[in-house]
Amino acid sequence: FLQLIEMEKKTCLLEVDSNNNGGGILYFNNGILYDALYGSLKGEAAVLEILGWDRVRFRFKRLPKKKIKQQIDADLTSLILESMGSKDESIKADKKSIQKKIGETEGVITHELDASRSEEGDEINEQTASSQKSFVKFSKQKNINEERRHKKMALENAVLDPLKDISGFLGASVYTGSGELLISEAPEAMNIEKVAGLAVELYKNARAIAEQIEIGVADLVEVRTETHYFLHACIVPGKGGMGLLMQRDGNVGLMRLTMRKIAESLVPDFS
């Protein structure tokens, strides 16, 4: 059994029980017997004592978190041969004796190794399933991100390209009914996020005024200074709007007309 652990290069903490001798512990690291413990005995002394037992039971124990240092220098085969008192016998006799000892514990060996392999298989299957789920999740997220990128590019083409061609254009943006930016192109000094929020509030007030005095629905709001215009066009009330900054000496008439047309074309996207 121990040689099988060595062949498979397993790392494990093995409890060895014997009705006549009590119990001992063997620690393997990648198939190499590193350390052993039996009563007050440690290292090779403990191994030699444990290997001499008959009718033993093996049980895998949870590996300790603390690293175990190698205390045994001799290889497992040498220790097995020495423990069986076979120094004066031929190598052939020693091998037969070892095979007999292994045969006596074959049932326990098969059970323990199958259980260990089953646990490892379950863990691998879980890891594989987890990896597949992560890959599917990543693929879905990648597709979502790709779709968002295409929508953003389409929105930029529909809004920014026509406005840029009009004289006086300085910047424009499209935002939700709460002022969250969807696309934007504006001068660096301009805090466009704050402007979008203020523009939403401005339109709410303008709409309320128009309703109060019963003059129809406000669709465009202007802020005019000596040098600039800021225009806000409503796409869908409470759901989306677009803002534009331009120089006052630009073509404001054409800008208003173009903004209204763009806003109308975007209604299905915000409804």
PyRosetta script that sets phi, psi and omega in degrees:
from pyrosetta import init, pose_from_sequence

init()
pose = pose_from_sequence("FLQLIEMEKKTCLLEVDSNNNGGGILYFNNGILYDALYGSLKGEAAVLEILGWDRVRFRFKRLPKKKIKQQIDADLTSLILESMGSKDESIKADKKSIQKKIGETEGVITHELDASRSEEGDEINEQTASSQKSFVKFSKQKNINEERRHKKMALENAVLDPLKDISGFLGASVYTGSGELLISEAPEAMNIEKVAGLAVELYKNARAIAEQIEIGVADLVEVRTETHYFLHACIVPGKGGMGLLMQRDGNVGLMRLTMRKIAESLVPDFS")
pose.set_psi(1, -45.8)
pose.set_omega(1, -178.8)
pose.set_phi(2, -64.9)
pose.set_psi(2, -35.0)
pose.set_omega(2, 178.7)
pose.set_phi(3, -69.2)
pose.set_psi(3, -29.8)
pose.set_omega(3, 175.7)
pose.set_phi(4, -66.5)
pose.set_psi(4, -39.6)
pose.set_omega(4, 176.0)
pose.set_phi(5, -61.9)
pose.set_psi(5, -40.7)
pose.set_omega(5, 179.1)
pose.set_phi(6, -64.8)
pose.set_psi(6, -42.9)
pose.set_omega(6, -179.0)
pose.set_phi(7, -65.4)
pose.set_psi(7, -39.8)
pose.set_omega(7, -178.1)
pose.set_phi(8, -84.5)
pose.set_psi(8, -1.5)
pose.set_omega(8, 177.4)
pose.set_phi(9, 53.9)
pose.set_psi(9, 47.0)
pose.set_omega(9, -179.9)
pose.set_phi(10, -83.6)
pose.set_psi(10, 149.8)
pose.set_omega(10, 171.1)
pose.set_phi(11, -108.3)
pose.set_psi(11, 117.9)
pose.set_omega(11, -175.5)
pose.set_phi(12, -158.5)
pose.set_psi(12, 160.4)
pose.set_omega(12, 173.6)
pose.set_phi(13, -112.3)
pose.set_psi(13, 116.7)
pose.set_omega(13, -170.6)
pose.set_phi(14, -113.6)
pose.set_psi(14, 126.0)
pose.set_omega(14, 175.4)
pose.set_phi(15, -96.2)
pose.set_psi(15, 127.7)
pose.set_omega(15, -178.7)
pose.set_phi(16, -113.4)
pose.set_psi(16, 119.5)
pose.set_omega(16, -178.7)
pose.set_phi(17, -111.0)
pose.set_psi(17, 139.8)
pose.set_omega(17, 176.1)
pose.set_phi(18, -136.2)
pose.set_psi(18, 133.8)
pose.set_omega(18, -178.7)
pose.set_phi(19, -61.1)
pose.set_psi(19, -33.4)
pose.set_omega(19, -175.7)
pose.set_phi(20, -90.5)
pose.set_psi(20, -22.3)
pose.set_omega(20, -171.5)
pose.set_phi(21, -120.8)
pose.set_psi(21, -1.6)
pose.set_omega(21, -177.9)
pose.set_phi(22, 86.9)
pose.set_psi(22, -143.0)
pose.set_omega(22, -176.6)
pose.set_phi(23, -132.3)
pose.set_psi(23, 154.2)
pose.set_omega(23, 177.0)
pose.set_phi(24, -139.3)
pose.set_psi(24, 172.3)
pose.set_omega(24, -177.9)
pose.set_phi(25, -127.1)
pose.set_psi(25, 134.6)
pose.set_omega(25, 173.7)
pose.set_phi(26, -121.6)
pose.set_psi(26, 137.8)
pose.set_omega(26, 178.5)
pose.set_phi(27, -120.7)
pose.set_psi(27, 122.2)
pose.set_omega(27, 177.7)
pose.set_phi(28, -109.4)
pose.set_psi(28, 137.8)
pose.set_omega(28, 176.2)
pose.set_phi(29, -122.9)
pose.set_psi(29, 108.2)
pose.set_omega(29, -176.7)
pose.set_phi(30, 54.3)
pose.set_psi(30, 41.0)
pose.set_omega(30, 177.2)
pose.set_phi(31, 85.8)
pose.set_psi(31, -6.5)
pose.set_omega(31, -179.8)
pose.set_phi(32, -98.3)
pose.set_psi(32, 129.0)
pose.set_omega(32, 178.2)
pose.set_phi(33, -72.5)
pose.set_psi(33, 110.2)
pose.set_omega(33, -174.1)
pose.set_phi(34, -91.7)
pose.set_psi(34, -42.9)
pose.set_omega(34, -172.3)
pose.set_phi(35, -157.2)
pose.set_psi(35, 162.0)
pose.set_omega(35, 178.9)
pose.set_phi(36, -149.9)
pose.set_psi(36, 158.0)
pose.set_omega(36, -179.5)
pose.set_phi(37, -146.7)
pose.set_psi(37, 128.5)
pose.set_omega(37, 174.8)
pose.set_phi(38, -147.2)
pose.set_psi(38, 107.4)
pose.set_omega(38, -176.7)
pose.set_phi(39, 60.4)
pose.set_psi(39, -122.3)
pose.set_omega(39, 178.3)
pose.set_phi(40, -90.7)
pose.set_psi(40, -4.5)
pose.set_omega(40, -178.3)
pose.set_phi(41, -86.1)
pose.set_psi(41, 144.3)
pose.set_omega(41, 178.7)
pose.set_phi(42, -134.8)
pose.set_psi(42, 162.9)
pose.set_omega(42, 174.3)
pose.set_phi(43, 61.2)
pose.set_psi(43, -138.0)
pose.set_omega(43, -174.8)
pose.set_phi(44, -63.1)
pose.set_psi(44, -36.0)
pose.set_omega(44, 179.7)
pose.set_phi(45, -60.6)
pose.set_psi(45, -41.6)
pose.set_omega(45, 179.0)
pose.set_phi(46, -69.0)
pose.set_psi(46, -39.9)
pose.set_omega(46, 179.7)
pose.set_phi(47, -61.3)
pose.set_psi(47, -47.7)
pose.set_omega(47, -178.3)
pose.set_phi(48, -60.4)
pose.set_psi(48, -35.8)
pose.set_omega(48, 178.7)
pose.set_phi(49, -69.4)
pose.set_psi(49, -45.9)
pose.set_omega(49, -177.8)
pose.set_phi(50, -66.2)
pose.set_psi(50, -40.6)
pose.set_omega(50, -177.6)
pose.set_phi(51, -67.3)
pose.set_psi(51, -16.8)
pose.set_omega(51, 179.7)
pose.set_phi(52, -85.8)
pose.set_psi(52, -2.6)
pose.set_omega(52, -177.4)
pose.set_phi(53, -78.8)
pose.set_psi(53, 150.0)
pose.set_omega(53, 173.9)
pose.set_phi(54, -109.5)
pose.set_psi(54, 155.8)
pose.set_omega(54, 176.2)
pose.set_phi(55, 50.4)
pose.set_psi(55, 66.2)
pose.set_omega(55, -177.8)
pose.set_phi(56, -105.6)
pose.set_psi(56, 161.4)
pose.set_omega(56, 175.0)
pose.set_phi(57, -120.5)
pose.set_psi(57, 138.1)
pose.set_omega(57, -179.9)
pose.set_phi(58, -110.7)
pose.set_psi(58, 142.2)
pose.set_omega(58, 177.7)
pose.set_phi(59, -144.1)
pose.set_psi(59, 128.2)
pose.set_omega(59, 177.4)
pose.set_phi(60, -76.7)
pose.set_psi(60, 135.6)
pose.set_omega(60, 178.3)
pose.set_phi(61, -114.2)
pose.set_psi(61, 160.6)
pose.set_omega(61, 179.3)
pose.set_phi(62, -64.5)
pose.set_psi(62, 134.8)
pose.set_omega(62, 179.9)
pose.set_phi(63, -67.0)
pose.set_psi(63, 138.8)
pose.set_omega(63, 178.7)
pose.set_phi(64, -72.0)
pose.set_psi(64, 151.5)
pose.set_omega(64, 177.9)
pose.set_phi(65, -72.7)
pose.set_psi(65, -32.6)
pose.set_omega(65, -179.0)
pose.set_phi(66, -75.9)
pose.set_psi(66, 136.7)
pose.set_omega(66, -179.4)
pose.set_phi(67, -68.5)
pose.set_psi(67, 133.0)
pose.set_omega(67, 179.3)
pose.set_phi(68, -98.5)
pose.set_psi(68, 127.2)
pose.set_omega(68, -179.4)
pose.set_phi(69, -81.0)
pose.set_psi(69, 151.8)
pose.set_omega(69, 179.9)
pose.set_phi(70, -74.6)
pose.set_psi(70, 123.1)
pose.set_omega(70, -179.2)
pose.set_phi(71, -114.5)
pose.set_psi(71, -5.6)
pose.set_omega(71, -176.5)
pose.set_phi(72, -118.6)
pose.set_psi(72, 124.5)
pose.set_omega(72, -179.1)
pose.set_phi(73, -95.9)
pose.set_psi(73, -33.1)
pose.set_omega(73, -176.6)
pose.set_phi(74, -70.6)
pose.set_psi(74, 149.7)
pose.set_omega(74, 177.9)
pose.set_phi(75, -78.6)
pose.set_psi(75, 162.0)
pose.set_omega(75, -173.0)
pose.set_phi(76, -62.0)
pose.set_psi(76, -43.2)
pose.set_omega(76, -178.5)
pose.set_phi(77, -60.0)
pose.set_psi(77, -44.0)
pose.set_omega(77, 178.9)
pose.set_phi(78, -61.6)
pose.set_psi(78, -40.7)
pose.set_omega(78, -179.9)
pose.set_phi(79, -67.6)
pose.set_psi(79, -39.3)
pose.set_omega(79, 178.3)
pose.set_phi(80, -63.5)
pose.set_psi(80, -46.0)
pose.set_omega(80, 179.8)
pose.set_phi(81, -61.2)
pose.set_psi(81, -43.1)
pose.set_omega(81, -179.4)
pose.set_phi(82, -66.1)
pose.set_psi(82, -40.7)
pose.set_omega(82, -177.5)
pose.set_phi(83, -66.4)
pose.set_psi(83, -27.7)
pose.set_omega(83, -178.1)
pose.set_phi(84, -87.3)
pose.set_psi(84, 2.0)
pose.set_omega(84, 177.6)
pose.set_phi(85, 61.1)
pose.set_psi(85, 40.8)
pose.set_omega(85, -175.1)
pose.set_phi(86, -105.9)
pose.set_psi(86, 21.5)
pose.set_omega(86, -175.9)
pose.set_phi(87, -61.7)
pose.set_psi(87, -30.7)
pose.set_omega(87, -176.7)
pose.set_phi(88, -93.7)
pose.set_psi(88, -0.9)
pose.set_omega(88, -179.2)
pose.set_phi(89, -99.1)
pose.set_psi(89, 166.6)
pose.set_omega(89, 179.9)
pose.set_phi(90, -73.5)
pose.set_psi(90, 159.9)
pose.set_omega(90, 178.9)
pose.set_phi(91, -61.0)
pose.set_psi(91, -34.4)
pose.set_omega(91, -179.8)
pose.set_phi(92, -64.0)
pose.set_psi(92, -43.6)
pose.set_omega(92, 179.3)
pose.set_phi(93, -64.4)
pose.set_psi(93, -38.1)
pose.set_omega(93, 179.1)
pose.set_phi(94, -62.4)
pose.set_psi(94, -43.3)
pose.set_omega(94, -178.5)
pose.set_phi(95, -64.5)
pose.set_psi(95, -40.9)
pose.set_omega(95, 179.0)
pose.set_phi(96, -63.0)
pose.set_psi(96, -40.3)
pose.set_omega(96, 179.9)
pose.set_phi(97, -64.1)
pose.set_psi(97, -40.7)
pose.set_omega(97, 179.0)
pose.set_phi(98, -65.1)
pose.set_psi(98, -42.6)
pose.set_omega(98, 179.7)
pose.set_phi(99, -64.0)
pose.set_psi(99, -34.7)
pose.set_omega(99, 177.8)
pose.set_phi(100, -64.8)
pose.set_psi(100, -43.0)
pose.set_omega(100, 179.9)
pose.set_phi(101, -63.6)
pose.set_psi(101, -41.4)
pose.set_omega(101, 179.0)
pose.set_phi(102, -65.4)
pose.set_psi(102, -38.8)
pose.set_omega(102, -179.7)
pose.set_phi(103, -63.2)
pose.set_psi(103, -34.8)
pose.set_omega(103, -179.5)
pose.set_phi(104, -64.2)
pose.set_psi(104, -27.2)
pose.set_omega(104, -177.3)
pose.set_phi(105, -110.4)
pose.set_psi(105, 18.8)
pose.set_omega(105, -174.6)
pose.set_phi(106, -61.3)
pose.set_psi(106, -40.7)
pose.set_omega(106, -179.4)
pose.set_phi(107, -61.5)
pose.set_psi(107, -44.9)
pose.set_omega(107, 179.7)
pose.set_phi(108, -66.5)
pose.set_psi(108, -39.9)
pose.set_omega(108, -179.7)
pose.set_phi(109, -59.2)
pose.set_psi(109, -49.1)
pose.set_omega(109, -178.0)
pose.set_phi(110, -60.3)
pose.set_psi(110, -43.7)
pose.set_omega(110, -179.9)
pose.set_phi(111, -61.5)
pose.set_psi(111, -48.2)
pose.set_omega(111, -176.4)
pose.set_phi(112, -66.6)
pose.set_psi(112, -43.4)
pose.set_omega(112, -179.2)
pose.set_phi(113, -67.4)
pose.set_psi(113, -40.5)
pose.set_omega(113, 177.9)
pose.set_phi(114, -62.4)
pose.set_psi(114, -41.6)
pose.set_omega(114, 179.0)
pose.set_phi(115, -63.3)
pose.set_psi(115, -42.8)
pose.set_omega(115, -179.4)
pose.set_phi(116, -64.8)
pose.set_psi(116, -43.7)
pose.set_omega(116, -179.6)
pose.set_phi(117, -66.4)
pose.set_psi(117, -36.9)
pose.set_omega(117, 178.3)
pose.set_phi(118, -61.8)
pose.set_psi(118, -43.7)
pose.set_omega(118, 178.8)
pose.set_phi(119, -62.8)
pose.set_psi(119, -43.2)
pose.set_omega(119, 179.7)
pose.set_phi(120, -65.4)
pose.set_psi(120, -39.3)
pose.set_omega(120, 179.4)
pose.set_phi(121, -63.9)
pose.set_psi(121, -42.8)
pose.set_omega(121, 177.9)
pose.set_phi(122, -60.8)
pose.set_psi(122, -41.4)
pose.set_omega(122, -179.0)
pose.set_phi(123, -65.4)
pose.set_psi(123, -41.4)
pose.set_omega(123, 179.5)
pose.set_phi(124, -65.1)
pose.set_psi(124, -42.3)
pose.set_omega(124, 179.1)
pose.set_phi(125, -62.1)
pose.set_psi(125, -41.3)
pose.set_omega(125, 178.2)
pose.set_phi(126, -63.4)
pose.set_psi(126, -42.2)
pose.set_omega(126, 179.6)
pose.set_phi(127, -65.0)
pose.set_psi(127, -40.1)
pose.set_omega(127, 179.3)
pose.set_phi(128, -64.3)
pose.set_psi(128, -45.9)
pose.set_omega(128, 178.9)
pose.set_phi(129, -61.7)
pose.set_psi(129, -41.0)
pose.set_omega(129, 179.2)
pose.set_phi(130, -64.1)
pose.set_psi(130, -41.2)
pose.set_omega(130, 179.4)
pose.set_phi(131, -64.4)
pose.set_psi(131, -40.3)
pose.set_omega(131, 179.4)
pose.set_phi(132, -64.5)
pose.set_psi(132, -42.4)
pose.set_omega(132, 178.2)
pose.set_phi(133, -62.4)
pose.set_psi(133, -42.3)
pose.set_omega(133, -180.0)
pose.set_phi(134, -63.4)
pose.set_psi(134, -39.6)
pose.set_omega(134, 179.9)
pose.set_phi(135, -65.3)
pose.set_psi(135, -43.8)
pose.set_omega(135, 178.6)
pose.set_phi(136, -62.2)
pose.set_psi(136, -43.5)
pose.set_omega(136, 179.4)
pose.set_phi(137, -62.7)
pose.set_psi(137, -42.5)
pose.set_omega(137, 179.3)
pose.set_phi(138, -63.7)
pose.set_psi(138, -41.8)
pose.set_omega(138, -179.3)
pose.set_phi(139, -64.1)
pose.set_psi(139, -43.1)
pose.set_omega(139, 178.7)
pose.set_phi(140, -62.7)
pose.set_psi(140, -44.5)
pose.set_omega(140, -179.8)
pose.set_phi(141, -64.5)
pose.set_psi(141, -37.9)
pose.set_omega(141, 178.3)
pose.set_phi(142, -62.9)
pose.set_psi(142, -42.0)
pose.set_omega(142, 178.5)
pose.set_phi(143, -65.0)
pose.set_psi(143, -40.6)
pose.set_omega(143, 178.5)
pose.set_phi(144, -62.7)
pose.set_psi(144, -45.6)
pose.set_omega(144, 179.6)
pose.set_phi(145, -62.6)
pose.set_psi(145, -39.1)
pose.set_omega(145, 179.5)
pose.set_phi(146, -65.8)
pose.set_psi(146, -40.0)
pose.set_omega(146, 179.1)
pose.set_phi(147, -65.5)
pose.set_psi(147, -41.4)
pose.set_omega(147, 178.4)
pose.set_phi(148, -63.4)
pose.set_psi(148, -39.5)
pose.set_omega(148, -179.3)
pose.set_phi(149, -63.9)
pose.set_psi(149, -41.7)
pose.set_omega(149, 179.2)
pose.set_phi(150, -65.7)
pose.set_psi(150, -40.7)
pose.set_omega(150, 178.7)
pose.set_phi(151, -63.6)
pose.set_psi(151, -40.1)
pose.set_omega(151, 179.8)
pose.set_phi(152, -64.8)
pose.set_psi(152, -42.7)
pose.set_omega(152, 178.7)
pose.set_phi(153, -63.5)
pose.set_psi(153, -40.3)
pose.set_omega(153, 179.0)
pose.set_phi(154, -64.7)
pose.set_psi(154, -39.5)
pose.set_omega(154, 179.1)
pose.set_phi(155, -66.4)
pose.set_psi(155, -41.0)
pose.set_omega(155, 178.1)
pose.set_phi(156, -62.4)
pose.set_psi(156, -42.0)
pose.set_omega(156, 179.8)
pose.set_phi(157, -65.5)
pose.set_psi(157, -39.1)
pose.set_omega(157, -177.3)
pose.set_phi(158, -72.5)
pose.set_psi(158, -31.0)
pose.set_omega(158, -174.5)
pose.set_phi(159, -100.6)
pose.set_psi(159, -56.1)
pose.set_omega(159, -170.6)
pose.set_phi(160, -72.5)
pose.set_psi(160, -42.6)
pose.set_omega(160, -175.1)
pose.set_phi(161, -58.5)
pose.set_psi(161, -47.4)
pose.set_omega(161, 179.6)
pose.set_phi(162, -66.1)
pose.set_psi(162, -34.9)
pose.set_omega(162, -177.0)
pose.set_phi(163, -74.6)
pose.set_psi(163, -33.9)
pose.set_omega(163, -178.6)
pose.set_phi(164, -62.4)
pose.set_psi(164, -28.1)
pose.set_omega(164, -176.8)
pose.set_phi(165, -77.8)
pose.set_psi(165, -8.6)
pose.set_omega(165, -178.7)
pose.set_phi(166, -92.8)
pose.set_psi(166, 134.6)
pose.set_omega(166, -176.9)
pose.set_phi(167, -61.9)
pose.set_psi(167, 141.3)
pose.set_omega(167, 179.0)
pose.set_phi(168, 96.9)
pose.set_psi(168, -10.2)
pose.set_omega(168, -177.0)
pose.set_phi(169, -61.7)
pose.set_psi(169, 132.3)
pose.set_omega(169, 176.0)
pose.set_phi(170, -122.0)
pose.set_psi(170, -31.5)
pose.set_omega(170, -179.3)
pose.set_phi(171, -179.7)
pose.set_psi(171, 157.6)
pose.set_omega(171, 179.3)
pose.set_phi(172, -152.5)
pose.set_psi(172, 159.7)
pose.set_omega(172, 179.1)
pose.set_phi(173, -154.3)
pose.set_psi(173, 156.6)
pose.set_omega(173, 173.5)
pose.set_phi(174, -122.2)
pose.set_psi(174, 135.9)
pose.set_omega(174, -175.9)
pose.set_phi(175, -141.6)
pose.set_psi(175, 163.3)
pose.set_omega(175, 179.6)
pose.set_phi(176, -78.3)
pose.set_psi(176, 178.1)
pose.set_omega(176, 179.2)
pose.set_phi(177, -66.1)
pose.set_psi(177, -15.7)
pose.set_omega(177, 177.4)
pose.set_phi(178, -99.4)
pose.set_psi(178, 0.7)
pose.set_omega(178, 178.4)
pose.set_phi(179, 93.2)
pose.set_psi(179, 9.8)
pose.set_omega(179, 178.5)
pose.set_phi(180, -78.1)
pose.set_psi(180, 127.2)
pose.set_omega(180, -176.5)
pose.set_phi(181, -70.5)
pose.set_psi(181, 137.0)
pose.set_omega(181, 173.6)
pose.set_phi(182, -105.5)
pose.set_psi(182, -47.6)
pose.set_omega(182, 172.2)
pose.set_phi(183, -141.3)
pose.set_psi(183, 155.9)
pose.set_omega(183, -179.5)
pose.set_phi(184, -161.8)
pose.set_psi(184, 143.1)
pose.set_omega(184, 169.1)
pose.set_phi(185, -143.0)
pose.set_psi(185, 111.1)
pose.set_omega(185, -173.4)
pose.set_phi(186, -148.4)
pose.set_psi(186, 160.7)
pose.set_omega(186, 175.9)
pose.set_phi(187, -57.4)
pose.set_psi(187, 146.3)
pose.set_omega(187, -176.1)
pose.set_phi(188, -58.6)
pose.set_psi(188, -35.5)
pose.set_omega(188, -176.6)
pose.set_phi(189, -73.4)
pose.set_psi(189, -10.7)
pose.set_omega(189, -175.2)
pose.set_phi(190, -89.2)
pose.set_psi(190, 124.6)
pose.set_omega(190, 175.9)
pose.set_phi(191, -82.4)
pose.set_psi(191, 84.6)
pose.set_omega(191, -170.6)
pose.set_phi(192, -66.2)
pose.set_psi(192, -31.6)
pose.set_omega(192, 178.8)
pose.set_phi(193, -62.6)
pose.set_psi(193, -44.7)
pose.set_omega(193, 179.9)
pose.set_phi(194, -68.3)
pose.set_psi(194, -40.1)
pose.set_omega(194, 179.3)
pose.set_phi(195, -61.5)
pose.set_psi(195, -41.0)
pose.set_omega(195, 180.0)
pose.set_phi(196, -61.3)
pose.set_psi(196, -43.4)
pose.set_omega(196, 178.0)
pose.set_phi(197, -62.3)
pose.set_psi(197, -42.8)
pose.set_omega(197, 178.7)
pose.set_phi(198, -67.0)
pose.set_psi(198, -36.2)
pose.set_omega(198, -180.0)
pose.set_phi(199, -64.9)
pose.set_psi(199, -38.1)
pose.set_omega(199, 177.8)
pose.set_phi(200, -62.5)
pose.set_psi(200, -44.3)
pose.set_omega(200, 178.9)
pose.set_phi(201, -66.9)
pose.set_psi(201, -38.2)
pose.set_omega(201, 177.7)
pose.set_phi(202, -59.3)
pose.set_psi(202, -44.5)
pose.set_omega(202, -178.9)
pose.set_phi(203, -66.6)
pose.set_psi(203, -38.7)
pose.set_omega(203, 177.9)
pose.set_phi(204, -58.0)
pose.set_psi(204, -44.1)
pose.set_omega(204, 179.4)
pose.set_phi(205, -66.7)
pose.set_psi(205, -42.3)
pose.set_omega(205, 179.8)
pose.set_phi(206, -63.7)
pose.set_psi(206, -40.9)
pose.set_omega(206, 179.1)
pose.set_phi(207, -64.9)
pose.set_psi(207, -41.7)
pose.set_omega(207, 179.4)
pose.set_phi(208, -63.8)
pose.set_psi(208, -39.3)
pose.set_omega(208, 178.3)
pose.set_phi(209, -63.9)
pose.set_psi(209, -45.2)
pose.set_omega(209, -179.1)
pose.set_phi(210, -61.9)
pose.set_psi(210, -40.1)
pose.set_omega(210, 178.9)
pose.set_phi(211, -69.4)
pose.set_psi(211, -38.1)
pose.set_omega(211, -177.5)
pose.set_phi(212, -63.8)
pose.set_psi(212, -40.2)
pose.set_omega(212, -178.1)
pose.set_phi(213, -98.3)
pose.set_psi(213, 5.8)
pose.set_omega(213, 172.6)
pose.set_phi(214, 55.5)
pose.set_psi(214, 57.4)
pose.set_omega(214, 178.6)
pose.set_phi(215, -117.5)
pose.set_psi(215, 18.5)
pose.set_omega(215, -179.4)
pose.set_phi(216, 102.3)
pose.set_psi(216, -168.2)
pose.set_omega(216, -177.7)
pose.set_phi(217, -100.7)
pose.set_psi(217, 128.0)
pose.set_omega(217, 177.7)
pose.set_phi(218, -73.8)
pose.set_psi(218, 125.3)
pose.set_omega(218, 178.6)
pose.set_phi(219, -113.9)
pose.set_psi(219, -15.7)
pose.set_omega(219, -178.8)
pose.set_phi(220, -144.3)
pose.set_psi(220, 131.5)
pose.set_omega(220, 179.5)
pose.set_phi(221, -121.6)
pose.set_psi(221, 138.0)
pose.set_omega(221, -178.7)
pose.set_phi(222, -121.1)
pose.set_psi(222, 141.2)
pose.set_omega(222, 169.6)
pose.set_phi(223, -118.9)
pose.set_psi(223, 118.8)
pose.set_omega(223, -173.9)
pose.set_phi(224, -117.9)
pose.set_psi(224, 133.6)
pose.set_omega(224, 173.1)
pose.set_phi(225, -121.4)
pose.set_psi(225, -175.1)
pose.set_omega(225, -179.0)
pose.set_phi(226, -66.6)
pose.set_psi(226, -23.6)
pose.set_omega(226, -173.8)
pose.set_phi(227, -120.5)
pose.set_psi(227, -18.7)
pose.set_omega(227, -172.4)
pose.set_phi(228, -140.0)
pose.set_psi(228, 164.4)
pose.set_omega(228, 169.5)
pose.set_phi(229, -120.9)
pose.set_psi(229, 142.2)
pose.set_omega(229, 164.8)
pose.set_phi(230, -121.7)
pose.set_psi(230, 123.0)
pose.set_omega(230, -177.8)
pose.set_phi(231, -114.2)
pose.set_psi(231, 137.4)
pose.set_omega(231, 174.4)
pose.set_phi(232, -122.2)
pose.set_psi(232, 123.9)
pose.set_omega(232, 177.3)
pose.set_phi(233, -111.9)
pose.set_psi(233, 131.7)
pose.set_omega(233, 178.6)
pose.set_phi(234, -81.2)
pose.set_psi(234, 131.9)
pose.set_omega(234, 174.4)
pose.set_phi(235, -91.8)
pose.set_psi(235, -62.8)
pose.set_omega(235, 171.8)
pose.set_phi(236, -135.9)
pose.set_psi(236, 123.7)
pose.set_omega(236, -177.7)
pose.set_phi(237, -52.6)
pose.set_psi(237, 127.6)
pose.set_omega(237, 178.8)
pose.set_phi(238, 79.0)
pose.set_psi(238, -5.2)
pose.set_omega(238, -176.8)
pose.set_phi(239, -121.5)
pose.set_psi(239, -31.3)
pose.set_omega(239, -178.7)
pose.set_phi(240, -169.2)
pose.set_psi(240, 151.3)
pose.set_omega(240, 178.0)
pose.set_phi(241, -154.6)
pose.set_psi(241, 171.7)
pose.set_omega(241, 177.3)
pose.set_phi(242, -136.5)
pose.set_psi(242, 141.8)
pose.set_omega(242, -179.6)
pose.set_phi(243, -119.9)
pose.set_psi(243, 153.4)
pose.set_omega(243, -178.5)
pose.set_phi(244, -145.8)
pose.set_psi(244, 137.3)
pose.set_omega(244, 175.1)
pose.set_phi(245, -112.5)
pose.set_psi(245, 131.4)
pose.set_omega(245, 179.8)
pose.set_phi(246, -146.5)
pose.set_psi(246, 161.2)
pose.set_omega(246, 175.5)
pose.set_phi(247, -74.4)
pose.set_psi(247, 147.0)
pose.set_omega(247, -175.7)
pose.set_phi(248, -66.4)
pose.set_psi(248, -28.9)
pose.set_omega(248, -179.0)
pose.set_phi(249, -84.8)
pose.set_psi(249, 8.0)
pose.set_omega(249, 176.8)
pose.set_phi(250, -81.3)
pose.set_psi(250, -178.4)
pose.set_omega(250, -177.9)
pose.set_phi(251, -84.2)
pose.set_psi(251, 80.0)
pose.set_omega(251, -174.9)
pose.set_phi(252, -67.9)
pose.set_psi(252, -32.4)
pose.set_omega(252, 179.1)
pose.set_phi(253, -62.0)
pose.set_psi(253, -49.2)
pose.set_omega(253, 179.3)
pose.set_phi(254, -65.7)
pose.set_psi(254, -34.3)
pose.set_omega(254, 179.6)
pose.set_phi(255, -63.9)
pose.set_psi(255, -44.1)
pose.set_omega(255, 178.7)
pose.set_phi(256, -60.4)
pose.set_psi(256, -47.8)
pose.set_omega(256, -178.1)
pose.set_phi(257, -61.1)
pose.set_psi(257, -44.3)
pose.set_omega(257, -179.0)
pose.set_phi(258, -66.1)
pose.set_psi(258, -40.5)
pose.set_omega(258, 179.2)
pose.set_phi(259, -62.8)
pose.set_psi(259, -40.5)
pose.set_omega(259, 179.0)
pose.set_phi(260, -63.3)
pose.set_psi(260, -42.3)
pose.set_omega(260, 180.0)
pose.set_phi(261, -65.0)
pose.set_psi(261, -42.4)
pose.set_omega(261, 179.2)
pose.set_phi(262, -64.4)
pose.set_psi(262, -43.8)
pose.set_omega(262, -180.0)
pose.set_phi(263, -59.4)
pose.set_psi(263, -42.2)
pose.set_omega(263, 179.0)
pose.set_phi(264, -63.8)
pose.set_psi(264, -38.3)
pose.set_omega(264, -178.5)
pose.set_phi(265, -70.0)
pose.set_psi(265, -22.0)
pose.set_omega(265, -177.8)
pose.set_phi(266, -92.7)
pose.set_psi(266, -5.7)
pose.set_omega(266, -177.6)
pose.set_phi(267, -53.3)
pose.set_psi(267, -46.1)
pose.set_omega(267, -179.4)
pose.set_phi(268, -59.3)
pose.set_psi(268, -31.0)
pose.set_omega(268, -178.9)
pose.set_phi(269, -73.8)
pose.set_psi(269, -19.3)
pose.set_omega(269, -176.8)
pose.set_phi(270, -113.2)
pose.set_psi(270, 0.2)
pose.set_omega(270, -177.9)
pose.set_phi(271, -83.2)
pose.dump_pdb("model.pdb")
